[in-house]
Amino acid sequence: MTPAKYRDNFLRAVEFRYPDWIPCSVDIAPPVWRKYRERLEEVVLKYKSIFPWFKKGSVNYDWVGHRVKGTIFVDDWGCVWAFGEDGLQGQVVKHPLSDWSKLKELKVPDPDKGVCVEGGPTIPWEEIEESVEKTRREGGLVVIGLSHGFFFQRLYYLRGFTNLMKDFVTKPPQLYELIKIVEDYYMELVKRAVKLKPDIITFGDDLGCQDRMPISPKTFREFIYPTYRKLFTYIRSHGIHVRLHSDGHVVEVLDQLVETGLSIINIQDRVNGINNIKRICKGRVCVDLDIDRQYLLPRGTPSEIREHIRNAIIELGSRRGGLMFTAGVYQDVPLENIDALCRALEELRTLHKTLPY
C-alpha cells in the first residue's frame, strides 16, 4: 500500500469507477488504547490493509489531549464545554445565546485564524496548509476537515437545544439572523479550504436521534438544507468532493441530503436500516456506512460482526463502487470483537467484485 494507491482507490470508490477494494476505516478512541494498551497494538499490527501506516510504538496509550474529565473549555464562539471522561468529547453546558438579547454581543470566530473545532482549540490555517502540502508531496488523499457539529449542532450549541426547537416553531427574526451569521462564517472557511485544492472537504453534523429526527423534513428543508446546499455546491463546483457525517436516524431527510450535492454520506447502519439506505442512496451517492457501535461491536459475537459486514456489502455494494466502511471503537468493545471487526473488513473488502453489477 502506498499513499498514491490508497488515494486512487478511494476516489474510484467515491466516483463509481470500479475500486479494487472497499475503503475501510477503524477509528479507535483514546480510552480503548488506555484500556488494552500493548494487546490492542498487537491486533492493529496484524491488519495492514486497515492500518497501512501504523507503526509499533507510535501510540501514547495514555494520551487524552485537551479532553480531560472535569475540565471546562470555552471555544471561539463562546460556548462553554465540560468533559465527563478523559479522551472523549464533552458537551456544551453554557450557551452564549440562551437569551436573544445577547445576539449583538455574539463573538464570531475570525475565519482567517483557522478552523474552530467543536469542543477544542482552533486549528490554524498554517497547520492545515502544512498538512495538505505534506500529504500532496507523498501522493496521498488530501482531506480538509471543517469541524463536526458545524451547522445544526452549532445553532443549538449557541442557543441551547430546547430554545432552538422552539425557535423553529415560532420563527423569530433573530433565528434568521443567526443562521446567516453561522452560514457566512462557514462560507469563508470553505473559500479558504477550496483554495488549497484538496480532494475532499469533510463536515459533521449529528441530525438524528435514536429512532427519529428532532425536527421535521419540512423544518429541515426551511432552515438547514439551504446552507448545506450553498456550501456543498460551491465546493463541488471547484471539483472537490464533500463528505458529510451524521449520527442518528436521518431516513426522513436522506433524499434532501443527497440533493445538497454531497459526494459521500457517512451514516449509521442500524438506526437507519440497511434496506432504507439501499432504497434511497445506492447508486446515487457513495455510502460510508458507520458500523453499529451500540449493539453489534460491544455485544455481538465475532460471527455476527462478520455476517453484518458481509450482508451490508451484498445489499449496498457494487462492482462500480459507492460503498466504504467506518467503524468507531469505544471502550465497551471486547478485544476479540475489535480483532473480528478488522479481520472481517480485511477479508471481505473485495467481495463487491463478485456482485453481478
Protein Blocks (a to p, Z undefined) as FASTA:
>chain_A
ZZklmmmmmmmmmnonopabdcddddddfklmmmnmmmmmmmmmmmmmlmmmbcehiacf
kbgbjmdghiacddfkopacddfbghiacddfbdfklpfklmmmpccddfkloccdehia
cddfklmmmmmmmmmmnopacdddebehklmmmmmmmnopklmmmmmmnopaklmmmmmm
mmmmmmmmmmmmmmnopabdcddddfbdfkbcfbdfklmmmmmmmmmmmmmmmmmmnopa
cddddedjfklmmmmmmmnopabdcddfklnopmlmmmmmgopaccdddddfklmmmmmc
fklmmmmmmmmmmmmgcfklopacdddddfklcfklmmmmmmmmmmmmmmmmmpmZZ
